[in-house]
Amino acid sequence: MTFGEKLSKLRRERNYTQEQLAALLGVSRQSVSKWESGTAFPETEKLLRLGALFDCSLDYLFKDDASADPQTSAPQGTYLHLSAMYFERKSTRLVHGVPLWHINIGPGRVAHGIFAVGLVARGAVAVGLVSAGIVSVGLVPLGLLALGSIAFGAVAGGAIAVGLLAFGAIAVGLFACGALAIGAFSVGAAANGLYAALGDRAQGPVALGKSESIGEVFRHIGELLPQDREQVRLLLEESTPFWLRWAAALFLIFL
């Protein structure tokens, strides 16, 4: 078998299209087509990537030997084997040109699919150390819904959470809830709010604290009475911009 025949066989065995293989290698589909037809030959870097991707030796790829086993054709030490450095699998089904799912775990590799899992992942649902997606989970996630150690999102939850709606040990957002909460409306052990704050120690124009309260417009320490809650509601209704009414309504739930 020639190099091109072996490449075509390995590609089909892994259920890759020429377009998908080209995307993995960072080349055009036409390049893959030329390699398989024998009219062109990949450069050394691409050969190394092919050997790692298909878990085979370079000796197997080079030699015109139909009976050779891609795993054992070369003596030990004569080829570069990278399979232990990464793991990759992907769906053959594409949605708008993107794999339905893609698992790509290894240094310097990015998982990209509707569902993506990797050290670095991006997709509608992304899971990784660094991830970006509509739903994102990881060490540092970014998304509409982000859950992780340091989370950035419209709704963010984590040890450190930054978002429109933030929940975490340290939370920063338009509505923030956490041990240390900083936002337009904040709820937490130590809460600092641009409009209102509720917590053990609260600071803001409307400040409601259990042990300490610093408020320029309204301040209260201890349990709130029904008339206190109504006064707070009226104050927030008067002072909150229209586009933040949702955050004010959420804040009132915690009273």
N, C-alpha and C positions, 0 to 999 in steps of 0.2 A: 504494500500500500504506500502511496506517496504521502507527503506531508499534507497536501490538500485533502486527500481522501480521509486520512486519520482525523484531521480537524473537523471535517464535516460529520464523521461518525461520532466523535466525542460530543460535538455540539448537539446532535440529534438525540444521543443517549441521555443528555442532561435536560432535554426539552427546551433548549434555547432556540429562539429564532435568530437569524443573522442580525436583525436590528438589536435584539437584547444583548447578544455577545459583543456587538460593536459598542454599545453603551457601556458595558462593563470594562472594556479596554480603552475607551476614550478615542475611538476611531469611527470612521464612517461605515455604513453598511456595505458600500461599494468595496472598501478595503477588505472586509471579511470575504466578500464574494470573490475577489481576485485571489486571495490566499487559497480558497478552496478549489478554485479552478486551475491553480498553478501558474497564473500569469504574474503573480507578485509574491513576495515573501516578507513576513513581518520582521521588524527590527528586533534586536536582542532583548530590549526591555519588554516588548510585547510577548516574545517567546517565553520569558520568565513568568509573565503573568498567566499565559496559557497553561504552562506546566503546573502552576499553583492552582489555577482555577479548576483544571480537570484532574488534578491529583496524579500526574504522570511525570515520567522523566523526560528530560530534553533529548536523551538518547533515543527514546521511543519515537518522539516526534520527528527526529532527523532521519533515522534509518528507514529505508524502504523495505520493511520486513512485515509481511502480512500476518505472520504467526506470533509476533512479539506481544507480550503482555505489557500494557502501559504501566503497570505497577512494578514489574520486576525485570524489564528488559535490560537495564543498565546495572553494572556492578556497583556495590555500595561505595559511595563517596565520589561517583562520577557525575552526579547531577544535583541540582538544587531542588529541595523538597520543601514547599512552603505550606502544606496543608494544615500543619499544626498551628500555624500563625493566625489562621482565620477560618471561619465557617460561613458558607453562603448557600442559600437556597432561595429560589424565587418562583412565583406563580407564572405559568405560561399564559394565563388569561390576563389581558390588558384592559384597563378602563381608561379611556381617553389617552391611550399611549403609555399609561403607567401600570406596572404590575399590580395585580390585586393584593398580593402580599410579597414582602421581601425581607428576608433575614440575612443580614450581612454584618458579621461580628469579626472584627480584626483591626489592628492599628491602621489608621489612615483611610479606613473604608467607610462609606456612607450607605445606609439602607434607605431606599426611596421607593415607596409603594403606598397604596391606599392604607394598608396596615404594614407598618415598618418597625423592625426591631434591629438594633445595632448599637455600637458604642456611640455613633452619631446617626440619628434617624430623623427622617422627615416624611410626613404623610398625613392623611386625614386622622389616623390614629398612630401615634409615634411613641415608641418606648426605647429609651437609650440613656446613656450618661448625659449626652447633650441631645435634646429632642425638640422638634418643632412640628406642630400639627394642630388640627382643630381640637383633638384631645391629646394631650402630651404628658407623658409620665417619665421621670428620670431624675438624675442628679441636678441638672439645670434644664428644666423644661420651659418651652415657650409655646403658648397656644391660647385658644379661646377658653379651654379648661386645662389648667396646668397644675400638675401635682408632683412635688419633688422636694429636694432639700432646699434649693433656691429656685423659686417658681415665679415666672412672669406670665401673666395672662389676664384676660377679661375677668375670669374667675380663677384665683390662684390660691393654692393651699400648700404649705410647706414650712420647714423650719424658718425660712425667710420667704415671705410671700409679698409680691408687688402686683397690684392689679386694680381694676375697677372695684372688684369685690375680693378682698384679701383676708385669708384666715391663716394664722401661723404663730409661732412663738414670737416672731417679729413680723408684724403686718403693716403694710403701707398701702393705702388705697383710698378711693372715694368713700367706701365703707370698709373699715378695718376692724378686725376682731382678733385679739391675741394678747399674749402676756404683755408685750409692748405694742400698742396700737397707735398709729399715726395716720390721720386722714381727715377728710371733710367731716365725717361722722365716725367716732371711734368708741370701741367697747373693749375693755381689757383691764388687767391688773393695774397697769399704768397707761392711761389713755389721754391722748392729746388730740383735740378735734378743732378743725377750723370753724365749725358751726356748733358742734355739741360733742361732749365726751361723757362716758359712763364707765366707772371703774372704782377700784379701791382708792386710787389717786387719779383724779380727773382734772383736766385743765382745758378750758375753751370758753367761748362766750356763754354757752349753757353748759355748766359743769355739775355733774351728779356723782359725788364720791361717797365711799363708805367711811374712809378715814381722813381724806383730805380733798378739798374742792377749791379750785381757783377759777372763778367765773366772773366775767365783766358784766354780763346781762342778767344771768340767773345762776345762783349757786345753791347747792343743797348737800348736806351731809346726813347719811343715814337712810332709813326706809322712806320711800315716797308714798304720800297719801294720795287718794284719788284726785283731790283738787290740785296737787302738785303736778301730777301727770297731765292733767288738762291744761294747766298753765304752760308746761313745757311744749305740749302739742301746739298751742296757739302761737307761742314764740317762734317755733320752727316753721310753722305755716307762714308767718309774716316775713321771716328772714331768709328762707331757703329759696334759691333760684328754681325756676320751673324744672330745669333739666336735672336737678338733684332731688326732686321730690321722692323718687323711688328709694334713695338712700335714707332720707328722713323717715319714710314710712318703715323701713327696715329697722332703723334705730329705735323707733317707738315700740317695736315688738319686744325689745329687750328690757323695757322699763318695768 
